[in-house]
Amino acid sequence: MSFDVTSVGAISVISLDFMVPIAMTAVGEIFAEKAGVVNIGLEGVMLTSAWFAVLIAWTVNDPYLGLIGGMAMGVAFGALHSVISVWLKGDQIISGVGINLFALGFVPFATFAVWHVSGVYPPVSFSFGRIAEISTPWAPLSYFVPMSVVIAILFWYVLYRTKWGFQIRATGENPEAADAVGIDVEKTRIIAVLIGSALAGLAGAYLSIDVVGQITKDISAGRGFIALATVVFSGWNPLVGLLGALVFGYSEGTATWLAGVPEVRSAIPHADYLLGAIPYIATLVVVAVAIGRSRPPKAVGIPYKRE
């Protein structure tokens, strides 16, 4: 097995591509939780949005419209979660669990109902091609990589350098005080949840349209939960969340590269399964180190009821 500059470059490209869905989902969830609403249904949002993106792309023969469709599905789930957790003052955790359970049943059922296949569609990458990519000496790099960096910087700026960002943080820290000074707590929380879910939907669409080129019943592969862990690791800071996503991305990219090396496959029985656990182990270690120093918004997860 040779490990040189070419190998490092190839691993980096793969890793940056894998970073994207975690980064986008985590940044969106940080935005929502800063407003006081937690959504543990990110896994379900990503999974269902990935399926819907393929459906749209397959129907209109356009991957870009598929991406828009996936984001729209994320917004729809955000609206549902907002109605339950913000407007109806329901339990935010139960609502998120419901979204996850729905997605686990819906995607396999809908895949079979629409395409009459079980688990994967299509058998090979889309016939209409993939979205544009950046050429590098090692492998094509998705435009979603720089987009994720821009999104993280933009959301950090909005949260910490704008009046609206102050209002969002106020509704997550002390909604009673925010309400007292004229901030519409419910409206602010709903908008934050819609934006966060839209990013999770786009992340799911990115997985099926740009990375894999097909839909599988488990395409999200726990990334929604990894994004939640990244939120904790970040201390609810979008820029640090981007760093946490990079840790997961490089763990998964390295594991994927090693799994393709013949010497590794011959030396390690069932190398795919063993190496596939590396990103999740790395995430657990990072979160375990960071969790004691993280302080969530004081009112996160608590419905606001005006007295």
N, C-alpha and C positions, 0 to 999 in steps of 0.2 A: 504493500500500500504506500503510495507516494502522496506527500502532503506538501504543496508548494503554493506559490502566489495564485496560480490558476485555481487550485482547490479552495483557497481562502476567498477568492472572488466569487466562485460558484456558490459557496456556502452563504456568503453575504447576500447575494441576490435572492436566493431561496428564503433566507431568514427575514429579509425586509418584506418580502411578499407575505410571509406568514405573520409578520407583525401587524399588518394592516387591520384585519378584523378585530383583533384584541384592542388595538389603539382606538379605533373609531368607536367601538362599543363602550369601552371604559370611559373615554372622554364624554360621550353622551350621558352615561350614567352618573358621572361626577357632576355634570350640569344639573341633572334631575335631583340628585341627592343634596346638592347645595341648596336647592329650593325646598327640601324637606320630604321628598318622595323617593322611596326605594323601590326598585323593580327587579325582583329576583327571577322574573320571567324572561330575561334576556336570551336565554338558551332557546326558548320557544319562539321568541320574536325572530331570531336569526334563522332558525330552521324553517319556519313557515315562510319567511320572506325569501329565502333561497329557493324554495319550491315555487313560489308565485313568480319570481323573476324568470325562472326557466319556462313556466307556462306562458308568460307574456312574450318572451323572446322566441319561443317556438311558434306561437300563434301569429305574430307579426313579422317574424324573420328578422329581428333587429335586436342585438344584444344591449344596445344603449337604452332602448325602451324597457328592456328587461330590468336593467338597473333601476330605472325610475319606478317601475312597478314594485320592485322589492322595497324601495324606500317608502312607497305609498302604503304597502302592507305594514311596515313598521309604524307609520303614523296612525293607521287604523287600530293597531294594538295599543299604541299610546293613548288614543282616545278612549278605548275601552278601559284601560287601567286608570285613566284620569277620572272617568265617570264613577268607577267603583271606589277608588281610594281618596279622591279629592271632593267630588260632588256629593257622593252618598256616604262619605266618611267610613268606608269599609276598611277591613284589615288589608294593608298593603302586601303583606307576605302571602296571605291566602290568594289574593288576586294574582300574584306572580306565579304561585304554584299552579293555579288553574290554567294559566297561559302555557306553562311548560307541559302539563299533562295533555292539553288540547293538541299541541303541536306533535307530541309523540304519537298520538293516534291518528291525527289528520294527515300527516305527510305520507306515511305508507299507504293509507287508504286512498288518498287522492291520486297518488302516483299510479296505483293499479286501476283506479276508476277512469283516469284520463288516458293513460298510455298502455294499459293492460300488461304491465310488467311489474315485477315485485322488487322493490328496493332501489333500483338504479335506472335513470333515464337521462339521455340516450345511452346506448351501449358504448359509443365512442363520442369524442368531442363534437360540438355543434357543427352542422354542415355549413352554417352561415358565417363561421369564423369567430374569432375572439376580438375583444376590444383592443385599441391601439396600445402599443407598449414602447418603452424607451430602450433603444439598442445599447447594449454594453458589451465589452470584450468577452464576457463569460456567458451571459444568458439575457434574454429580454427581461426588463424590469417594469413592473406595472406603474402607470401614472398615479395609481392610488397611494403609492409610497410617499411621494412628495406632498400629495393632497392631505394625507394623514398628519404630516408634520405641520402643514399650514393650519389645519383644523385645530390641532392641539394649541398652537400659538394663539390663534384667533379666540378660542374659547377661554384661554387664560386671560387674555386682554379684556374680553367682555366681562368676565367675573371680577377682575381686580382693578380695572382701570375705567370702568364706565358706571354711570348712575344706575342703569338697568342691572348691572352685575351686583351692585350694592343691594338693590331691592331683592334680587334672587337670594343672596346670602342672608339677608335679613329674615326672609320668610322661612329659611331653614334653621336659623339660630334662635329667633324669638318672634314667632308669628304674631303674638299678641301686641308687641311693641310695633311691629311693622304695620299691623292693622291700625293702630292708634295714630300713626303719622300719615295715614291715607294710602298705604300700599294695598292693592287688591290681592290678598294672599292667594285666594283660590285661582284667580286668573293667572297670576305669576307662576304658580305651581303647575297648572295645566299646560301652559306654554312650554315650560322647562321639560315636562314629561314628554310632550309631543316631539320636541327637538331631540331629546335623548333617544327615544324609540325610533325616530327617523334614521338616526345614525346606526342604530343596531340593525334596522332593516336594510340599510345600504351595505352594511358589513356582511350580512347574510347573502345578499345579491352578489356581492363581490366574490364570495366563496364559490357560488355555483356558476356564475357567468365567467369570471376572470381566472380563478385559480384552478378549479377542477374541470369546468366545461360540461358538467352534468349535475343532476340532483341525485343524492342518495338519502336514504331514510335517517342517516346519522351524520350528515355532512358537517354539522356544527361541532360535533365531537367534544362537547364540554367547553367550548370557547366562551359561551355566555357566562359560565361559572368562573372561568379563568379571568374574564373581564371584571367580574365582581371582586375577585381576589386582588386584581390590579388596582381597583378603586381604593381598597384598604391600604395596599402597599404605597400608593401615591400620596396618602394623607389628604385625599380629595383635591389634588393639584393636577390640572391637565398636563402640564409639562412633565411632571414626575410620572404620571400615568403613561405617557409616551415612552419613557425610559423603561417602565415595568413591562410594557408590551414588547419592547425590544429584547428584553431578557427572555421572554417566552419565545419570541420569534427566532432568536439565535439558538435556543435550546432545540426547538423543533426543526430548524433548518439543518443543524449539525446532525441530529438524529436521522433525518431523511437522507442526508448525504452519506452517512456511514452505512445506512441500510442498503445503499446501492453499491457498496464496495465489495467485490467478490471475496476478498480475504476475510472481511468481517462476517459475511454471511456463512462462510464455511467454518469459521472458528466459533461462532455463537449460534447454538440451535435456536430456531424461532426468533431470529434477530429482529424481525419487524416488530414483534410484540414487545420485546424487551426494550429496544431502543425507543419505541413509541411512548414508553412511560417516562422517558427522561424529561420532556417539557413539563409534565405535571408534577414530577418530583421537584424540579427546580423551582416551580412556582410555589409549592408548599414551603420549601425552605426559605425563599425570599419573604413570603408573607409571614411566616413564623418569626422571622427576625424583626420585621417592621411593625407587626400588629400592636406591640406594646407601646409604641410611640405614636400611633395614629389616633387622632381625635375626630370623630365624626361630627357633623352638624348636630347641635343639641336637640333639635326637633325632628330629625329625620325619622321617618316611619310612623310619626304621630299625626293623625288627622287633626286639622284645626277646626274647632267649633267655636264660633263667636258667642260670647256670653250675652 
